[in-house]
Amino acid sequence: MQVPLEISYKNVEKLDWIEDFIHRQVERLQRYTRERELISCRVAVEQDHSRQQQANPHHVRVEVSIPGKKRLVTSAEPRQVQKDSENELRNVIRDAFQAMEKRLKKTLDERRRDTKSREEPRALVTRIFPEEGFGFLKETVSDEEIYFHQNSVLHDDFERLSVGTEVRYEAVLGEEGLQASTVQIVGKPGSRTSPEGEELIDVPEGWKAG
């Protein structure tokens, strides 16, 4: 964590067991993050004395920040006020951090999936041979064609492919050059035909089919 843990108290005595317990919860949080993905963590431990009742419930608020100016906040209160104040506070701290674990894990998983999708190269189908079960791709910035087999097309979408279909792929080096190990449809603009009957493809400027 880039910034030291901050713990604040309101109407609650600062005790060693509280500090130790919160530090252990923060260590658990870091299991769901990779290097430098958890910038800071602030924990507020409070007890509401404004309520007119013999036992006042504890309230714990957890706030973490991650790269991208993203801030996540969770909080917890006891479902039922307990006579054992220490046990109640321990449970409330645990509930607040468990909620943060779920939210943090979901947020980081979504971010990693988005990053992976952006990093994966994209290409257009240049040639397709449905009966033989294979075809070729070409990136918009390269003249090299990439072979792919129908078994490498995800979700059994080989039959949906046509010249001009945009795909995301992963390539490996085979005996005869690059070939796609996975192919996933991104967009399917389809092909169109000119007045002269020539097949045309909606492609980015500067891209040439083989």
KOLGU-467188 format. One record per residue: residue number from 1; x, y, z of N, C-alpha, C, O in turn. Coordinates in pm, 1 decimal. Atoms other than C-alpha are relative to their C-alpha. Layout:
// residues N
NUM;X;Y;Z;X;Y;Z;X;Y;Z;X;Y;Z
...
This chain:
// residues 210
1;85.1;-118.5;0.0;0.0;0.0;0.0;88.9;123.8;0.0;185.3;132.6;76.1
2;-86.4;-116.0;17.7;141.4;335.2;-104.2;-10.1;100.1;115.0;88.2;165.9;149.2
3;23.0;-94.7;-109.9;-10.0;541.6;180.0;-28.4;-79.3;127.5;-105.7;-175.0;124.0
4;22.6;73.9;-124.9;0.1;426.4;544.9;-147.1;-3.6;39.9;-221.9;90.8;14.4
5;136.5;16.7;-47.2;-323.2;297.7;694.1;-36.7;111.5;98.3;42.9;148.3;184.8
6;50.7;-102.3;-90.6;-533.4;564.8;868.2;-122.1;-54.0;74.2;-215.5;-105.1;12.4
7;112.8;44.9;-81.8;-766.8;477.5;1157.4;-43.1;117.0;88.4;38.3;175.7;159.7
8;52.7;-108.2;-84.0;-990.8;735.6;1324.3;-107.7;-54.5;92.7;-172.2;-154.9;62.4
9;96.1;44.4;-100.4;-1213.4;703.9;1630.8;-91.6;115.4;40.0;-49.7;230.9;48.2
10;95.8;-98.8;-49.9;-1526.5;883.3;1745.4;-86.9;-68.8;104.9;-161.0;-162.4;74.8
11;73.8;56.5;-113.5;-1676.8;805.6;2085.6;38.3;-145.6;27.4;-37.2;-220.1;90.0
12;-51.3;135.2;-22.4;-1470.4;486.1;2088.4;144.3;11.8;48.0;225.0;83.7;-10.9
13;-136.5;-3.4;-53.0;-1158.6;430.2;2296.3;95.8;-75.3;-92.8;65.9;-185.9;-137.8
14;-101.5;63.5;83.5;-847.9;351.6;2092.4;69.7;-109.7;80.3;138.9;-82.1;178.3
15;-55.8;114.4;-70.9;-741.7;3.1;2200.7;90.4;-80.9;-93.0;73.1;-80.7;-214.9
16;-95.7;77.2;80.3;-459.0;-224.2;2087.9;-68.2;-109.3;-81.5;-31.7;-132.4;-196.8
17;62.8;110.5;71.7;-688.5;-511.3;1993.5;-74.9;50.2;-123.6;-80.4;-19.5;-224.9
18;68.5;-56.5;116.0;-889.6;-284.1;1761.2;100.2;28.4;-111.3;77.0;-5.0;-227.5
19;-103.6;-31.5;99.0;-573.6;-161.8;1588.5;51.4;-128.1;-66.2;63.3;-134.9;-188.5
20;-53.3;126.0;54.1;-439.1;-515.9;1548.9;-102.0;-68.6;-91.4;-67.0;-120.4;-197.4
21;103.8;67.2;78.1;-769.6;-651.1;1421.7;-20.2;69.1;-135.1;-35.8;2.5;-237.4
22;16.1;-74.6;125.8;-805.5;-375.3;1160.8;119.9;-22.7;-91.7;102.4;-38.0;-212.6
23;-118.5;26.0;82.2;-447.0;-426.4;1041.4;-8.6;-138.0;-67.0;30.9;-153.9;-182.5
24;13.8;133.7;59.1;-520.4;-795.6;987.2;-103.3;0.8;-113.2;-86.9;-68.1;-213.9
25;100.9;-9.5;105.4;-830.6;-706.7;786.5;56.4;67.7;-125.3;23.6;29.4;-237.6
26;-62.2;-68.3;114.3;-628.3;-471.5;567.2;93.7;-95.3;-73.8;99.9;-92.9;-196.7
27;-86.6;99.0;63.0;-376.5;-748.1;502.8;-80.9;-95.8;-87.5;-35.6;-137.0;-194.2
28;87.4;84.7;81.1;-665.2;-963.7;380.6;-40.5;71.2;-128.4;-46.4;9.6;-234.8
29;37.6;-76.0;118.7;-771.1;-687.0;143.4;107.4;-6.5;-107.5;78.5;-17.7;-226.6
30;-109.7;-5.2;96.1;-429.7;-680.9;-15.2;19.0;-131.8;-74.5;89.1;-136.2;-175.6
31;-5.8;126.4;73.1;-466.6;-1046.4;-113.8;-77.7;8.8;-131.5;-50.9;-66.5;-225.1
32;81.0;-14.1;119.8;-720.8;-932.0;-371.6;59.2;100.5;-98.3;0.3;127.8;-202.9
33;-60.0;-100.9;87.3;-486.5;-676.3;-523.9;137.3;-44.7;-44.4;202.6;-127.0;19.7
34;-135.8;20.7;45.4;-171.7;-685.1;-725.3;83.7;119.1;42.6;34.4;209.6;109.8
35;-92.1;-105.1;-42.7;129.0;-461.0;-678.4;-53.0;137.6;-37.0;-87.3;163.2;-152.5
36;34.4;-141.6;16.2;35.1;-94.1;-633.1;-147.3;22.1;-36.6;-184.0;133.0;-75.4
37;141.0;-19.6;32.0;-337.9;-154.7;-690.3;-79.2;52.6;119.2;-192.8;96.7;102.0
38;65.4;-56.2;-117.4;-426.7;-49.4;-336.0;83.9;117.8;46.8;191.7;99.6;103.3
39;-77.7;-120.0;-31.5;-315.0;309.6;-281.5;-11.0;36.0;147.2;90.2;63.2;211.8
40;18.3;-40.9;-138.9;-465.2;387.2;58.2;-123.3;-66.9;58.7;-209.4;-118.0;-12.9
41;116.3;54.4;-71.4;-710.3;268.0;322.3;-23.1;84.4;124.8;68.2;107.0;204.3
42;38.5;-77.0;-117.9;-895.8;475.6;580.6;-116.0;-71.6;68.6;-210.7;-116.0;3.7
43;103.5;68.6;-77.1;-1105.9;325.5;857.3;-48.5;92.7;110.4;31.3;145.9;187.6
44;60.4;-82.5;-104.9;-1346.7;519.7;1079.5;-81.1;-90.6;92.5;-171.2;-161.6;47.9
45;69.1;80.9;-101.5;-1464.2;351.5;1401.9;-77.1;95.1;89.8;-18.0;180.7;155.6
46;82.6;-94.3;-73.5;-1756.4;526.1;1568.3;-106.1;-72.7;82.5;-141.5;-187.8;56.6
47;115.3;47.5;-76.8;-2026.2;477.9;1827.4;-95.9;116.4;14.8;-58.1;225.0;58.6
48;100.5;-106.3;0.3;-2345.5;676.4;1805.1;-57.4;19.6;139.8;-127.5;-67.4;191.4
49;51.8;-30.8;-132.9;-2424.8;841.6;2138.9;-123.0;89.3;-5.9;-174.7;131.9;97.4
50;115.1;-89.0;12.2;-2709.2;1048.0;2000.3;-131.9;-73.2;17.5;-235.4;-11.1;41.6
51;122.9;77.1;-11.3;-2960.1;765.4;2017.0;-36.3;-20.5;147.5;49.8;-50.7;230.2
52;47.6;11.4;-137.7;-3168.3;749.8;2332.3;-28.5;-146.0;32.9;-143.1;-190.7;30.7
53;14.1;139.6;-37.5;-3104.8;391.5;2433.0;119.6;-38.6;85.1;222.9;28.4;83.6
54;-104.3;39.6;-93.2;-2896.2;204.4;2685.5;127.5;-41.5;-72.3;237.1;-3.9;-30.8
55;-116.6;45.7;75.0;-2665.0;39.9;2430.3;0.7;67.0;-136.4;-96.0;55.1;-211.6
56;-10.3;-70.5;126.6;-2547.5;247.0;2134.7;82.8;-82.1;-97.8;190.6;-129.7;-62.3
57;-68.8;85.4;96.9;-2444.1;62.3;1818.1;127.2;62.3;-54.2;141.7;184.4;-59.9
58;-123.0;-44.7;64.9;-2102.2;82.4;1659.4;-24.3;16.1;-150.3;-114.4;-44.9;-207.8
59;5.4;-21.5;144.1;-2050.2;202.4;1304.9;143.7;3.3;-52.4;228.1;75.0;1.1
60;-135.2;5.3;57.6;-1744.4;123.6;1091.5;-9.0;32.5;-148.8;-91.7;-23.1;-221.1
61;-5.0;-42.1;140.1;-1663.9;287.2;759.2;139.7;-27.4;-55.2;239.9;12.4;4.4
62;-127.0;33.1;64.3;-1391.5;158.5;525.5;4.5;69.0;-136.1;-88.5;57.3;-215.9
63;-18.2;-69.6;128.0;-1262.2;367.4;236.5;137.2;-34.7;-57.1;238.8;-17.5;10.4
64;-127.5;29.6;65.0;-994.2;254.5;-9.3;5.3;74.2;-132.7;-97.6;104.3;-193.1
65;-19.1;-61.8;130.7;-849.1;419.1;-316.3;93.1;-87.4;-82.3;189.4;-144.2;-30.8
66;-79.4;78.6;93.2;-707.0;243.2;-620.8;34.1;88.7;-118.0;-27.9;193.7;-134.6
67;-40.7;-83.8;113.0;-535.1;377.2;-935.3;-118.5;37.1;-89.0;-218.2;-34.6;-97.0
68;107.3;-48.5;85.3;-746.1;577.5;-1176.0;-97.2;89.3;74.8;-210.6;108.6;30.9
69;83.5;-88.3;-81.1;-882.3;810.6;-905.1;-131.2;-67.8;39.0;-236.5;-4.3;44.4
70;117.4;77.9;-38.5;-1122.4;536.6;-800.9;-2.6;-16.4;150.8;95.9;-58.6;211.4
71;15.0;13.4;-144.7;-1254.0;540.5;-444.7;-118.3;-90.4;29.1;-226.5;-74.0;-27.3
72;104.9;92.9;-38.9;-1455.0;261.2;-287.5;-29.2;17.3;148.3;62.7;31.3;229.0
73;39.4;-21.1;-139.4;-1651.1;298.5;35.7;-102.8;-105.2;40.2;-198.5;-130.7;-33.0
74;99.4;90.3;-58.2;-1833.1;42.6;250.0;-13.7;33.4;148.2;74.4;95.7;207.4
75;21.9;-24.4;-142.6;-1979.7;58.4;599.3;-86.4;-111.7;57.0;-149.6;-187.4;-16.7
76;78.3;105.2;-64.6;-2145.9;-167.1;852.6;-43.5;45.1;138.8;24.6;123.1;205.2
77;52.3;-17.5;-134.7;-2355.8;-155.2;1167.4;-51.4;-135.6;47.0;-77.4;-223.0;-35.8
78;50.7;129.8;-47.9;-2472.7;-439.8;1390.7;-146.2;-17.4;-37.2;-224.4;77.6;-32.8
79;141.5;27.8;27.7;-2796.1;-606.1;1289.6;-83.4;12.8;127.2;-200.9;49.4;124.1
80;66.5;-10.9;-129.8;-2881.6;-613.7;1657.3;103.8;40.5;102.9;210.8;-19.9;110.6
81;-93.5;-47.8;-101.8;-2715.3;-423.1;1941.5;24.3;-108.1;103.1;-69.6;-166.7;157.0
82;-35.8;106.4;-93.0;-2527.3;-663.7;2164.8;44.9;58.6;133.7;94.7;170.9;141.1
83;-46.4;-42.8;-131.5;-2454.9;-641.2;2534.7;152.2;-2.9;7.0;214.3;79.4;74.2
84;-145.8;10.3;4.2;-2097.7;-751.6;2466.2;52.2;99.1;-103.7;55.5;68.6;-222.9
85;-40.5;-106.8;90.5;-1964.4;-427.5;2317.2;121.6;-38.3;-83.2;128.4;-3.9;-201.2
86;-121.1;37.1;73.3;-1626.2;-573.1;2219.4;-32.3;-97.9;-112.6;17.5;-83.9;-224.3
87;36.8;98.1;102.0;-1777.3;-866.5;2034.5;-79.6;65.6;-112.1;-62.3;32.3;-229.3
88;78.0;-70.9;100.3;-2022.9;-635.8;1859.1;91.9;76.9;-93.9;76.2;69.4;-215.7
89;-89.8;-79.4;82.2;-1745.1;-405.5;1738.5;85.0;-88.9;-90.5;108.8;-55.1;-206.5
90;-80.5;92.2;80.4;-1535.0;-697.9;1619.6;-80.0;-48.2;-122.7;-28.1;-54.1;-234.2
91;84.4;47.0;109.8;-1825.7;-827.0;1410.9;-28.4;109.9;-102.2;-33.1;84.1;-222.5
92;28.0;-111.8;90.7;-1900.7;-483.2;1266.6;122.2;29.7;-86.9;108.5;55.2;-206.6
93;-123.3;-20.8;77.3;-1536.8;-435.9;1161.5;12.5;-107.5;-107.2;42.8;-78.6;-223.0
94;-10.9;110.9;95.2;-1537.0;-778.0;999.4;-101.3;15.7;-114.0;-67.2;-6.8;-230.1
95;102.5;-16.2;103.4;-1864.7;-707.7;814.2;37.5;110.1;-99.2;18.1;94.3;-219.7
96;-36.8;-110.8;87.6;-1736.8;-375.5;677.9;112.2;-40.1;-94.9;110.9;-2.5;-212.1
97;-111.8;41.9;84.2;-1416.6;-533.2;548.4;-40.5;-111.3;-96.7;9.9;-116.4;-208.9
98;47.2;102.8;92.1;-1592.8;-834.8;400.7;-75.6;62.0;-116.9;-63.0;16.3;-230.5
99;69.5;-71.1;106.9;-1816.1;-598.3;204.3;100.1;67.0;-93.5;80.5;70.3;-215.0
100;-102.6;-64.4;82.4;-1505.7;-413.5;86.4;75.1;-102.7;-83.7;109.5;-75.5;-198.8
101;-67.3;105.1;76.7;-1337.6;-738.2;-17.9;-78.8;-32.9;-126.8;-21.7;-41.2;-235.6
102;84.4;34.2;114.8;-1630.8;-823.9;-245.3;-1.1;112.3;-102.4;7.9;87.4;-222.6
103;6.1;-112.9;93.7;-1649.0;-475.6;-393.9;133.9;22.6;-68.7;139.0;50.2;-188.6
104;-132.6;-19.6;56.4;-1275.2;-445.0;-443.6;32.9;-107.6;-102.5;85.3;-78.1;-209.9
105;-27.1;109.8;92.5;-1246.1;-786.5;-605.0;-78.2;16.7;-129.3;-23.1;-3.4;-237.5
106;82.6;-19.9;118.3;-1534.8;-713.2;-843.3;54.5;113.9;-86.0;63.1;101.2;-208.1
107;-50.5;-115.9;74.3;-1393.0;-372.4;-940.0;129.8;-31.7;-71.7;145.8;3.1;-188.7
108;-129.4;30.3;60.1;-1040.3;-500.4;-1002.9;-12.8;-106.0;-108.7;56.4;-98.8;-210.2
109;20.9;101.7;103.4;-1161.6;-806.4;-1195.1;-53.8;63.9;-127.8;-9.5;30.5;-237.7
110;55.3;-68.0;117.3;-1366.7;-582.0;-1425.6;107.7;83.6;-68.8;114.8;87.5;-191.7
111;-105.8;-83.2;57.9;-1070.3;-348.8;-1473.5;102.8;-85.4;-73.1;149.6;-47.5;-180.5
112;-97.5;86.7;66.1;-834.2;-636.0;-1555.6;-55.1;-56.7;-129.1;17.7;-69.1;-227.7
113;60.9;52.0;123.4;-1079.3;-779.6;-1808.8;-1.7;106.8;-107.9;26.2;77.7;-224.3
114;1.4;-108.8;96.9;-1115.3;-438.9;-1975.9;139.0;24.8;-56.1;155.0;47.0;-176.1
115;-137.5;-22.5;44.3;-737.4;-395.4;-1988.8;44.1;-109.6;-94.7;107.5;-82.4;-196.7
116;-37.1;111.4;85.7;-689.4;-740.7;-2135.8;-66.0;12.1;-136.4;-3.1;-16.0;-238.4
117;70.9;-13.6;126.8;-954.3;-672.8;-2401.7;64.5;106.5;-87.4;74.4;90.3;-209.0
118;-63.1;-106.7;78.1;-782.5;-349.7;-2504.5;134.9;-42.3;-53.5;176.3;1.9;-160.7
119;-133.3;41.0;41.6;-444.5;-519.1;-2524.9;-2.5;-104.9;-109.6;92.1;-114.3;-187.8
120;6.9;104.2;100.0;-560.6;-807.9;-2742.0;-12.4;61.9;-139.1;-94.8;151.0;-159.4
121;6.0;-57.4;135.2;-498.6;-734.4;-3112.0;-131.6;-30.6;-69.3;-198.0;-129.9;-39.8
122;121.0;19.6;77.9;-787.0;-697.7;-3351.2;35.8;-8.7;-148.3;137.1;45.0;-193.2
123;-25.5;19.0;141.9;-810.6;-793.4;-3714.7;-132.5;-15.5;-72.2;-238.5;-22.5;-10.0
124;117.1;22.6;83.1;-1052.6;-836.8;-4002.6;18.4;-129.2;-78.3;129.7;-163.8;-118.0
125;-5.1;121.2;81.1;-1138.0;-1157.1;-4183.3;19.5;41.7;-146.3;-59.9;118.3;-200.7
126;-27.0;-33.4;140.0;-985.1;-1133.3;-4532.4;-44.8;-109.1;-95.8;-88.9;-81.7;-207.4
127;42.7;113.2;82.7;-1060.5;-1479.9;-4665.2;-61.8;-105.8;89.8;-16.5;-126.4;202.4
128;66.9;101.6;-79.3;-1291.0;-1753.4;-4544.9;-37.2;-117.1;-91.8;-88.8;-96.6;-201.7
129;28.3;121.3;76.7;-1330.2;-2112.9;-4668.0;-88.6;-89.8;85.6;-38.4;-178.7;154.4
130;92.3;71.0;-89.5;-1642.0;-2251.3;-4496.6;6.0;-151.2;-13.0;3.5;-222.2;87.5
131;2.0;145.3;17.5;-1629.8;-2598.4;-4651.1;126.6;-64.3;54.1;122.0;-174.3;109.2
132;-127.2;54.0;-49.5;-1262.3;-2648.1;-4563.1;18.1;26.0;149.1;97.7;-42.1;213.9
133;-6.4;-26.9;-143.0;-1310.9;-2497.0;-4214.5;118.7;82.7;44.0;173.2;59.6;152.0
134;-108.2;-87.7;-41.4;-1042.4;-2229.8;-4210.7;-14.2;133.3;-71.6;-98.8;150.1;-159.4
135;0.6;-131.5;62.7;-972.3;-1870.6;-4305.5;124.9;76.7;35.5;218.8;22.0;93.3
136;-116.4;-83.8;-26.0;-730.6;-1580.7;-4279.6;-44.8;135.6;52.9;-149.1;188.9;14.8
137;22.6;-131.0;-59.3;-714.6;-1260.0;-4077.5;111.5;93.7;-42.2;218.7;50.0;-83.9
138;-106.0;-97.0;23.4;-523.6;-940.1;-4131.9;-25.3;121.4;88.4;-136.5;174.0;94.0
139;9.9;-121.8;-78.5;-451.8;-652.5;-3894.7;-0.6;120.4;-91.9;47.4;113.2;-205.0
140;6.9;-120.6;81.6;-513.9;-299.8;-4019.3;136.7;63.6;-19.9;153.6;144.3;-111.3
141;-132.1;-63.1;7.8;-146.4;-207.5;-3963.3;104.1;-93.8;-58.3;222.6;-60.5;-59.2
142;-95.1;97.3;50.7;12.1;-513.7;-4120.6;-53.4;-64.0;-127.5;-174.3;-78.8;-145.0
143;38.6;69.2;122.3;11.7;-684.5;-4459.1;4.5;-151.4;15.3;-31.3;-224.5;-76.9
144;-13.5;144.0;-20.1;73.6;-1026.9;-4307.5;-133.4;-62.7;37.1;-202.0;-15.5;127.7
145;122.2;71.4;-31.3;-218.5;-1267.3;-4309.6;26.5;-103.6;108.8;136.0;-158.9;119.3
146;-10.1;95.0;-111.4;-284.8;-1490.7;-4008.9;-103.7;-109.3;-20.6;-223.4;-81.9;-29.5
147;87.6;116.1;20.8;-430.2;-1837.3;-4057.7;-78.0;-30.8;128.3;-26.7;-13.7;238.9
148;74.9;50.4;-115.6;-706.6;-1963.6;-3830.2;-87.2;-116.9;-45.0;-134.1;-121.6;-158.7
149;84.5;116.0;24.6;-898.6;-2290.2;-3808.2;-133.3;21.0;70.4;-141.5;95.8;167.8
150;132.6;-17.1;-59.9;-1267.2;-2317.2;-3726.6;-2.7;-38.6;147.5;-83.3;15.2;223.4
151;-2.6;41.4;-140.6;-1181.0;-2489.1;-3396.5;52.8;110.1;92.1;31.4;105.0;213.3
152;-53.9;-108.6;-81.4;-1005.8;-2171.6;-3279.4;-101.6;112.8;19.7;-76.6;205.1;97.2
153;102.1;-104.0;-10.8;-1322.1;-1961.3;-3317.0;-86.6;-28.2;122.9;-147.5;-134.6;133.8
154;72.9;18.6;-125.5;-1486.4;-1913.3;-2977.9;-150.9;-2.9;-22.8;-202.3;54.0;-119.1
155;146.4;6.4;-4.9;-1852.3;-1989.8;-2905.4;-59.4;-64.4;-126.2;-175.6;-40.7;-159.3
156;48.6;67.0;122.3;-1880.4;-2202.6;-3223.8;-55.1;100.5;-101.4;-157.7;76.4;-164.9
157;47.2;-108.2;86.7;-1912.5;-1880.5;-3426.0;61.7;-3.4;-139.3;52.0;95.1;-212.5
158;-66.6;4.3;130.5;-1721.7;-1997.8;-3734.0;-99.0;30.0;-113.4;-64.6;100.1;-208.7
159;98.2;-19.9;106.1;-2039.7;-1999.8;-3943.7;-46.1;145.3;-8.7;-101.3;186.2;-110.8
160;39.6;-141.1;1.8;-2103.9;-1635.9;-3849.9;103.7;88.4;-66.9;75.6;203.9;-98.8
161;-107.5;-79.9;59.1;-1773.7;-1520.4;-3997.2;-22.9;21.6;-148.3;-73.8;-65.9;-218.3
162;1.0;-30.2;142.0;-1759.2;-1350.6;-4334.4;111.2;100.6;-25.7;167.5;156.0;68.7
163;-104.0;-97.6;33.6;-1512.2;-1128.7;-4518.3;-41.1;136.6;55.2;-150.7;185.3;27.4
164;28.3;-129.1;-60.6;-1493.7;-802.8;-4325.3;-40.3;-6.2;145.4;-52.5;98.2;209.4
165;35.2;12.2;-141.4;-1590.5;-940.5;-3983.6;120.0;39.3;87.0;231.4;-7.8;64.3
166;-106.5;-40.0;-92.3;-1387.0;-775.3;-3705.3;7.8;-101.0;113.3;-94.5;-140.9;169.1
167;-19.3;99.0;-105.0;-1238.2;-1016.5;-3453.3;113.6;43.4;92.3;198.4;125.3;56.8
168;-111.6;-12.0;-94.0;-1014.8;-1018.6;-3149.0;65.3;-136.9;4.0;-4.0;-238.6;5.6
169;-64.9;130.2;11.4;-750.9;-1289.5;-3154.7;129.2;-4.9;80.5;184.0;97.8;120.6
170;-131.6;25.0;-56.2;-443.3;-1441.4;-2995.7;74.9;-87.3;-99.0;21.0;-185.9;-149.2
171;-77.0;70.2;102.8;-166.2;-1562.2;-3225.8;116.6;-76.0;61.0;173.9;-35.5;162.1
172;-117.6;77.9;-37.0;101.5;-1827.7;-3192.1;77.1;-28.3;-128.1;21.9;-22.1;-237.9
173;-83.8;28.8;116.1;389.0;-1915.5;-3420.9;-5.2;-148.9;-30.1;38.4;-231.2;50.4
174;7.4;138.8;42.1;322.2;-2237.2;-3610.6;109.4;-34.7;-97.9;198.1;46.7;-123.7
175;-103.4;45.7;92.6;530.0;-2437.2;-3855.7;0.8;81.5;-128.9;105.0;95.5;-192.9
176;8.7;-76.0;124.7;406.4;-2225.8;-4147.7;-26.1;147.6;24.5;-77.4;217.3;-63.0
177;17.4;-141.6;-31.1;398.4;-1888.5;-3972.5;-103.0;22.0;109.1;-140.4;-70.9;180.8
178;96.0;-34.1;-104.3;153.5;-1707.2;-3747.3;-135.0;-65.2;-26.3;-181.4;-73.0;-140.1
179;135.6;49.5;9.8;-178.9;-1868.6;-3675.1;-73.5;35.8;128.7;-13.7;41.4;236.2
180;79.6;-43.7;-114.1;-460.1;-1765.3;-3444.4;-40.0;-119.7;85.1;-98.2;-215.9;35.0
181;39.9;107.1;-91.6;-508.9;-1985.7;-3139.7;-142.0;20.1;50.1;-212.1;-76.8;79.4
182;139.0;-31.0;-34.2;-833.0;-1808.2;-3045.4;-47.5;115.6;-86.8;28.6;207.5;-117.2
183;61.6;-105.8;80.1;-1067.0;-1592.5;-3251.2;-137.9;27.7;58.8;-217.9;-63.8;77.9
184;129.3;-37.4;-57.6;-1360.9;-1400.3;-3106.4;-57.7;117.1;-78.3;11.4;215.7;-103.5
185;64.2;-106.8;77.4;-1607.5;-1187.4;-3299.7;-17.4;124.3;86.2;-66.5;117.2;198.9
186;19.2;-128.8;-66.6;-1602.7;-818.9;-3202.3;-114.9;74.0;-65.2;-207.1;118.8;3.0
187;106.7;-66.6;74.4;-1819.6;-665.4;-3472.3;-19.0;-72.7;-131.3;76.0;-127.9;-186.7
188;27.6;71.1;125.1;-1985.6;-809.4;-3777.5;-65.6;95.7;-98.7;-187.2;91.6;-117.7
189;58.3;-93.5;95.0;-2028.2;-532.5;-4035.2;-55.7;-68.2;-122.3;-145.7;-15.7;-187.9
190;46.8;72.2;118.2;-2076.3;-792.9;-4307.7;62.5;57.3;-126.1;126.8;162.2;-122.0
191;-52.4;-46.3;127.3;-1979.7;-755.7;-4669.2;-112.3;58.9;-82.3;-229.8;32.0;-57.1
192;99.5;-57.3;88.6;-2155.9;-560.2;-4937.3;49.6;-15.2;-143.6;164.4;-53.5;-165.7
193;-33.7;22.5;139.4;-2156.0;-568.9;-5315.2;-15.1;129.2;-78.8;-112.7;202.5;-62.8
194;3.6;-118.6;83.1;-2076.1;-294.3;-5562.8;-96.8;-20.7;-114.9;-139.0;-133.5;-140.7
195;90.1;15.4;115.3;-2299.0;-223.3;-5862.5;54.7;-95.6;-104.8;-22.4;-157.1;-178.4
196;-60.5;89.5;96.9;-2052.2;-421.6;-6072.0;5.4;-143.9;49.7;53.5;-232.3;-21.1
197;-0.9;134.9;-54.1;-2095.6;-724.6;-5845.4;124.7;-33.8;77.5;140.1;-147.4;122.3
198;-123.1;25.1;-75.0;-1757.0;-687.1;-5675.3;-25.5;12.9;149.1;-93.3;105.6;193.5
199;20.6;-1.9;-145.2;-1748.3;-766.1;-5303.5;81.9;111.0;63.0;201.1;124.9;35.8
200;-66.0;-108.7;-70.3;-1665.5;-467.4;-5085.6;-3.9;-26.7;149.2;-90.8;-99.4;197.3
201;-7.7;20.1;-144.6;-1567.4;-455.7;-4717.7;9.1;135.4;68.9;86.3;221.2;26.2
202;-10.5;-122.5;-79.7;-1625.2;-177.6;-4463.7;119.2;-13.6;92.5;111.8;-84.1;193.2
203;-123.4;15.0;-76.4;-1272.5;-139.6;-4327.5;59.3;137.4;27.3;23.3;235.3;-38.0
204;-64.9;-127.6;-28.5;-1056.5;132.5;-4174.0;80.9;49.1;-119.6;124.6;-30.0;-203.2
205;-76.1;-58.9;109.8;-880.2;372.0;-4410.3;144.3;-51.2;-0.1;207.7;-59.6;105.1
206;-136.9;48.2;11.4;-549.1;239.4;-4537.1;13.6;-149.1;10.6;123.9;-201.7;-4.8
207;-6.9;145.0;-13.2;-637.7;-125.5;-4487.2;-27.5;-64.3;-134.0;-117.8;-22.5;-206.4
208;16.9;68.1;127.7;-604.1;-360.2;-4782.3;-17.9;-148.8;22.4;55.8;-209.5;100.1
209;20.9;143.5;-7.8;-738.8;-710.6;-4818.7;101.7;-71.1;-86.2;159.1;-12.6;-178.0
210;-95.0;76.5;76.0;-519.7;-988.9;-4949.6;-56.9;-42.4;-134.9;11.6;-108.8;-212.6
